[in-house]
Amino acid sequence: MGIFGAGKPNIEKMWKKDDIEGLAKALRSENPEVRRSANNKIHLIALGGSVKNRFNQEIRKKACMVLADAIRDPIDARLTVDAMKTLIGLQNTGELPSVLRKPVAILAKAFQKK
């Protein structure tokens, strides 16, 4: 049985409620479709696309931290690369939370060398 029991999580509902913890949990799902859907919504929130709290910095920071965790504990290589690209993009625009600026700068250098 998966981390959500027998049912499939409602990613859209989590996104609309800014349920970062639920979306982070969905990233660890065994179902690739659930992981991709959760990943897309976390990226939207990190970029300021929260439904409930548009451009809320605290919500965006939480989403960025989830993306950083996704890089450190990759389940799906594509999701890891997507997380890296989003964080590097936020770094380049100056919108990345300060706690992640140094690690992402290091990551960006390594990513650009490949």
Secondary structure in CASP SS format (residue, H / E / C, confidence):
PFRMAT SS
TARGET T0000
AUTHOR 0000-0000-0000
METHOD secondary structure of the structure
MODEL  1
M C 1.00
G E 1.00
I C 1.00
F C 1.00
G E 1.00
A C 1.00
G C 1.00
K C 1.00
P C 1.00
N C 1.00
I H 1.00
E H 1.00
K H 1.00
M H 1.00
W H 1.00
K H 1.00
K C 1.00
D C 1.00
D C 1.00
I H 1.00
E H 1.00
G H 1.00
L H 1.00
A H 1.00
K H 1.00
A H 1.00
L C 1.00
R C 1.00
S C 1.00
E C 1.00
N C 1.00
P H 1.00
E H 1.00
V H 1.00
R H 1.00
R H 1.00
S H 1.00
A H 1.00
N H 1.00
N H 1.00
K H 1.00
I H 1.00
H H 1.00
L H 1.00
I H 1.00
A H 1.00
L C 1.00
G C 1.00
G C 1.00
S C 1.00
V C 1.00
K C 1.00
N C 1.00
R C 1.00
F C 1.00
N C 1.00
Q H 1.00
E H 1.00
I H 1.00
R H 1.00
K H 1.00
K H 1.00
A H 1.00
C H 1.00
M H 1.00
V H 1.00
L H 1.00
A H 1.00
D H 1.00
A H 1.00
I H 1.00
R H 1.00
D C 1.00
P C 1.00
I C 1.00
D C 1.00
A H 1.00
R H 1.00
L H 1.00
T H 1.00
V H 1.00
D H 1.00
A H 1.00
M H 1.00
K H 1.00
T H 1.00
L H 1.00
I H 1.00
G H 1.00
L H 1.00
Q H 1.00
N H 1.00
T H 1.00
G C 1.00
E C 1.00
L C 1.00
P C 1.00
S H 1.00
V H 1.00
L H 1.00
R H 1.00
K H 1.00
P H 1.00
V H 1.00
A H 1.00
I H 1.00
L H 1.00
A H 1.00
K H 1.00
A H 1.00
F H 1.00
Q H 1.00
K H 1.00
K C 1.00
END
